[in-house]
Amino acid sequence: FADRRFYADWWNSCDWLEFSREWNIPVHHFFRRHVYSASRHTLSRPFATVITFLTSALAHELVMGCITKKLRGYGFVAMMLQMPIVMVQRSRWMRGRTLLNNVLFWCSMILGLSMMCALYVLV
């Protein structure tokens, strides 16, 4: 698999959309081709993005349900909360502030993932 590119430098991501593109490249290409592009023909660009995140969140929640044998919705909610974070990070006040965006990305990544894993285990 040396010729395959499964991930890019996701640790340098400045927002959640960039992380989504670089974390798992084959999954990103699948969702872009089969969900985003398919819905883009009839929907606006922002709504197609929301549909893509919604589909991805449902798929990730299903995976977490298979792993933990609990369908609680924490992963779904956490993924859908990325959309408001993206809107803040792409706002006019935050645009161009890559260091601040990277710090906010990592804070939300660390807090969000640890809280989600704790909720699946404890509740």
Buried (B, 14 or more C-beta within 10 A) or exposed (E): EEEEEEEBEBEEBBBBBBBBBBBBBEBBEEBBEEBBEBBBEEBEEEEBBBBBBBBBBBBBBEEBBEEBEBEBBBBBBBBBBBBEBBEEBBEEEBEEEEEEBBEBBEEBBEEBEEEBBEBBEEE
